[in-house]
Amino acid sequence: MSTAGEPSCFERVGVYGDRTCAELVTHVHCLRCPVFADTARGLFDRPMPPGYRSEWTERLATPEAPPLGPSTTYLTLRVGNEWLGIPSASCVEVTEARRAFPLAHRTGGAFEGLVNVRGQVVLSVSLRALLDIPSDDGAGARARLVVIEDPNGRFSLRVDEVDGIRRFADADVLPAPATLSRSLSPHVSGVVHDGERLVGLMDGASLFAALTRCVA
């Protein structure tokens, strides 16, 4: 045993210390020692800290959130001033932004060239240029590469910011508004409110088809 502020016998002479405790001959390990059991019992029998009962009363009284129902997970990201969601099933990883190495006679446009991601060469595309979204001067340090994949290939998308994985109920998805830009609307299957922002949910098949045409 030990007093407040002192190491326990398990840390001094037991298996977590120098192993000189004579009781180890009988019990082999501190977990089998009655002293260890008494110490554990003392932790459970100690007085409750201030506010413990009221805190757990409040937690247990909070009603459970209603079932979400059918839903889909998306990786939410920002391109310019647009918040978009890419189906998470197609996302391989998110990594720091890095320079793409252009290919000869393939300058300009959305296709940037090749990037090295964990030793694998991946086709790099600017999602902003592909979707013709105005640039945002405030991107900078938050820029990321999002690696996505389908049976036909793997692509690296340059985006201005990645927020994270969100699960949206299918029932909450609204039709894409008519005000959506002509270049963006073919790739957005619907929109959903995520807090105060509106997220355009991208159609995976349409996005990959556009990427394939872009690098062809």
N, C-alpha and C positions, 0 to 999 in steps of 0.2 A: 504494500500500500504506500501512499505518499500523501503529504500534506499539500495545501494549495500552493502553487508556484513551484513545486519540486517535481522532478521527473518520477514517474511511477517505477515500481520494481521491474515491470516488463521492459522498460527502456534502459534501466541501469544494469540489472543482472540477469534479465530474462532473454528470450530469443531475439528481442529488439535491442539488446545491450551486449554485454560481454559474455553472456551465457555461463556465469559463475554460480547461479542460483542452485542450491542443493536439491530443490524440489523438481528440477528438470530431470533428475535421475528417475523419479517416480512418474511424473506426468508427461515427460518428453517435450511438450509444448505448453506455452502459457495459456492457450485457449482451453486446456483441460484442467487448469489449476483452480481450486476453490477461491483463491484470492482474486483471480480475474473475474470470476462469476460474481463475487461480492461487489467488486468495483462497478461492473455493468449494472447490477441491481441498484446500486446507489445513484447512478445516473438517472434511472427511471423513477426513483423515489424522491428525487430532489423537488423542492417547491417550484411551482410554475412561475415563470418570469412575469413581470407586470404587463397586463394587456393581452396575455396569451389566450385566456378564455374568450374575451370579447372579440379578438381577431378571428379565432376559429368559428365562433358563433356567426360572425358576419360572412365568412367564407361559405359555410354550410348553408346559410339562409339564402345565398344568391342563387336564383333560378338558373338552370342549365340553358344554354343557348339552343334554340330549336334546331332540329336536323337540317343540314344544308341541302339535302336531296341530291339529285344528279348534278355533277359538277365537273369542271375541267381545270387543270393547273396550267398556269402560264408564267413564263419569265417576263416580268415587266421591265421595260427599258424606255429611255428617252432618246429621241432623235430630233434635234432642233427643239421646237416647242411642242412636239407631238409625243404623247405617251402611248406606247404600243405594247401588246402582249404577244409573245411567240409561244406556241404550245410547248410545254416543258419536255414532252416526250421526244422532241427532236433536238433538244439542247444537249450538247456534249460537255461543254465547260465554258466558263468566263475567265478571261485572263487579261493582263494589263495590255494597254495599247502599245503597239510597236510598229516600226517602219516596215512597209511592204516593199519588196523588190520588184520593180516593174519589168515586164517582158518587152522584148524588142518589138517595135511597131504596134504596141498596145498601150499607148499613152492616152490619158483623158478618159472621161466617162466614169461609170461606177466601178468598173473592174480595176483594182489598184495593183494587182500583181500577186506575188507569193509571199507568205509569211511562214516562219518556222514556229510551230507549236509543239513543244515537247518532242523535238526531233523529227516531227512530221511536217512535210511541206503542204500547206493548205492554200487554196485559192482565196484571196482576200477581196471583199466587196464593200464599198461604202454604202451603207443602207440609206444614208441621207441622199446621196446622188441617185441611187436606184429608184427611190420613191419621190425624187424631186422635192424634197423638203428644204425650206430655207435654212441656212446655217445659223447656228447659235454661237455668238462670240464668247459666251460664258462657259463653254464645254471644258476645255483644258484638262486639268488633272483628273476629272471624273470619267474621261473617255476610256472605253473598254473594247475588247474584241470578244464577240460571242461566237463560239464555234457550234454550228448546227450540222445535222446529218440526216439524210434519208437514204433509201436503198440505192439511189443513183449517184450519190457523192457527198462530200463534206465541204463546207464553206465557212470562212471566217468573216463575220459581219462587224464592221467598225461602227460603233454607236457612241453617243455623247455621255450616257450614264446608264448604269444598271441598278435597278431598285432591289429586285429579289423575286422569289417565287410566290405567286398568289393563287389561291383557289377561288374560283368564281362559280356561283351556282348558275346552271344553265338557264334557270327561270329568270335570272336577273339580267341576262344579255338582251340588249335592245337593238333594233335594226340600225344599221349605219346611217347617219344623217345625210341628207341630200347636199349639205354644205361641204362634205368631204371633198378634198381635191380630186381631180380626175385621175391623177397618177397614183393616188393612194387608195381610192375606193375599190378598185378591182381586187385588192389584196386584203381587205378588211371585211370579215364576215359579220361583225357586230361590234357594239360598244358596251362598256359596263362602267358604272361608277365605282371608283376605288377611293373612298374618302371624298375629298373635294375635287379630285381630278377625274377626267373622262379617259378611259383607256380603250384604244382601238385594238380589237382582237384579230390577229392576222390569221388568214387561212393558210395552213401549212402547204398544201398542194400548190396553190397559186404562187406563194413566195418562192418555193423551190423551182417552179417552172420559170419564173422571172430570173432567178439566179443562173439557171442553166443557159438561158438565152443570152444573159449578160456576158458570160465567160466563153461562149462558143466562138 
